Amino acid sequence: MDYGILTLMPIVVVIILALLTKRTLEPLIAGTVVAYIIISGWSFPTAWMGAFFEVASNRDHQWVFMVCALFGSLIALLGAAHGTLGFSKFLGRLCRGPKTTLLVTWIMGILIFVDDYLNIMTLSTSMRKLTDQQKIPREALSYVIDSTGAPVCALLPFSTWAIFFSGLFYAEDGIPALGYGSPIETFYHMIPFVFYAIFAVILVPLFSLGWLPKMGQMRKAYDRVWTTGQPYSAESQDLNLEDAEDGPAARISGNVLDFALPIGVLIVLAIWNGELFLAVLGAILTCMVLYIPRKKLSLAKFFDLVMHGFCNMIPTIAIIFFAFVMQEAMTDIGIAGYVINLVEPMMSAPVFPMMTFLLVAVLNFSTGSVWGIPAIVTPIILPLCFSIGANPLLTMGAIISGAVLGSHACFYSDATVLTSSCCKMQNMDHALSQLPYAMLAAGCSAVCYLGFGFMM
């Protein structure tokens, strides 16, 4: 059924409420209710609950919930054993000031390229205390981390992103006939055209070195640190009570191995078997073997911390859950078809890659469905690309770029929510402070897609 302009109303409600309240969960709930009122009228409670059950029963969604919760357990264990502190003190030898600290974070983000979840959670855990000591606002830390999560994974052929997108594109008629070889070999040829990911990664060192000005909420964050010395906003205070109770870091001894070994196991297992869930479990078991015999933690304290960290991630999981419900609602209301039909008359071969980038980005921002939207629109976009004579590599790069922009800029995407949660700050503080930089990278990308569209 075509709902016309009402198709856009749920996302408009979410954006307006989020900007007014600077909250994430409540606007998402309101947006899903509005969507199902439009779809089902007075019987919307049944349809709304049906979306709940659909999300809860989805194995991929269950995987996300469990990985996030178990990573909360791992973070709690690393903190209680002072492994995070030990690693921060080790890195502190390299981090001589705010600029080098952010650059070290950026380099580590590039090195941990296997998966954006792994990247975000590992970096935030290891760098948060160090950036606080350097009087760097959490907004800057979260921007650097989020800009080296999905963007880096989208540029390297050894990541979960490469596996997903190479398989997605290669399944379409016409792509194997291009003659670039296997799906991954075809992905190699797309990498130079994933412009948004390239610009997002390049902007980080420019920001870190002070060559890129502080804009919008980021400027306010730096002003706050300058005047009050507080790395996070007053709204984020409740999220940092445990850190405040730790006492001065100088009085606490931390062993770098208590951090490096569990995280090393995590990364190695993630690379070896490609399953982040099992990798997190392996890291937790490593903590048990490492901490309990050395009496860093008692057995009872160990399991208390596992449950405590697990429960700490419930607010994050709640936001991600309703983001998935929002995805379900926007799929049911037919936003992809509505927007594609809206822009299709404007399509021509030279502008097609730019329009594809903007289209996928808008749909991703509207739904928070980073991989779901590309899976929906690729079977429509690629045949249209071949029919009008647009460049297929440029178009596939545009699809990936749109997905990365959605992951990076949407304030209820899983990457944005995870980054703010692991950096212990309010989600909207992170989302709004990084938005000008995401839009700068998006603008540069759109110009490149338009320019290359005419040249290729």
ABEGO torsion letter per residue (X at the ends): XBAEAAAAAAAAAAAAAAAAAGBAAAAAAAAAAAAAAAAAEAAAAAAAAAAAAAAAABAAAAAAAAAAAAAAAAAAAAAAAGAAAAAAAAAAAABABAAAAAAAAAAAAAABAABAAAAAAAAAAAAAAAAAAAGBBAAAAAAAAAAABAAAAAABAABAAAAAAAAAAAABBGAAAAGAEBAAAAAAAAAAABAAAAAAAAAAAAAAAGABBBBEAAAAAAAAAAAAGBABBAAAAAAAAAAAAAEBAAABBBBAAAAAAAAAAAAAAAAAAGBAAAAAAAAAAAAAAAAAAAGABBAAAAAAAAAAAAAAAAAAAAAAAAAAAAAAAAAAAGAAAAAAAAAAAABBAAAAAAAAAAAAAAAAAAAGBAAAAAAAAAAAAAAAAAAAGBBAAAAAAAAAAAAAAAAAABAABAAAAAAAAAAGBBAAAAAAAAAAAAAAAAAAAAAAAAAAAAAX
